Amino acid sequence: MSFKYIMEILPSLFQGAGLTLQLFFWTLIGSLPLGIIVSLGLTSKIKPLKWVLEMYVWLMRGTPLLLQLIFVFYGLPIIGIVFQRYDAALVAFILNYAAYFAEIFRGGLQSISQGQYEGARVLRLSYWQTVRKIVIPQVVKIVIPSIGNEVINLIKDSSLVYVIGLGDLLRAGNVATSRDVTLVPLLLVGLIYLLMVGVCTVILRWVEKQYSYYK
């Protein structure tokens, strides 16, 4: 393993890691709020809305993310809906992860006792005030470990975008491996993924500590 060779391929790997992190960041920004909204719909008393959202969650969780990615980029153009590669990846990832987050938040919402809703009504809080000030802070505390697992999975799942030709971290490593006939790029890719997961783990533990006052 030549240090000079490593320095030569690191720029392309870091460039791929940049796209991976960008996809990771925007997926979280889009899927977490959407997951919360869907979870509220899943626990609502409006049956048609609940059925539609249950079907959406079932579809997203019951089919592979890879298939959804291929469907959005290669399938939808058949009916006239065309996305650029990056946009297609973002749409597929947000819709998929929002479904998983919705189920996690739904479980958290159902763990809140009915007495807390009744207490909020006594205090004359509106439904949205109750959700924002009383329910959501407690739900976040409950679901952080499960959300953390999905966040870490998202870092690794981002490698699936290679099927639509995006130059992510894994694709950059594969290109270097095929070109130079060496496993060094893949080893470096693995180390970079471990580093990203490690940073996320530290951040998630810090977030858990911030919510430790909710007992």
Buried (B, 14 or more C-beta within 10 A) or exposed (E): EEEEBBEEBBEBBEBBBEBBBBBBEBBBEBBBEBBBBBBBBBBEEEEEEBEEBBEBBEEBEEEEBEEBBBEBBEEBEEEEEEBEEBEBBBBBBBBBBBBBBBBBBBBBBEEBEEEEBEEBEEEEBEEEEBBEEBBBEBBBBBBBEBBBEBBBBBBEBBBBBBBBEBBBBBBBBBBBBEEEEBEBBBBBBEEBBEEBBEEBEEEBEEBBEEEEEEE
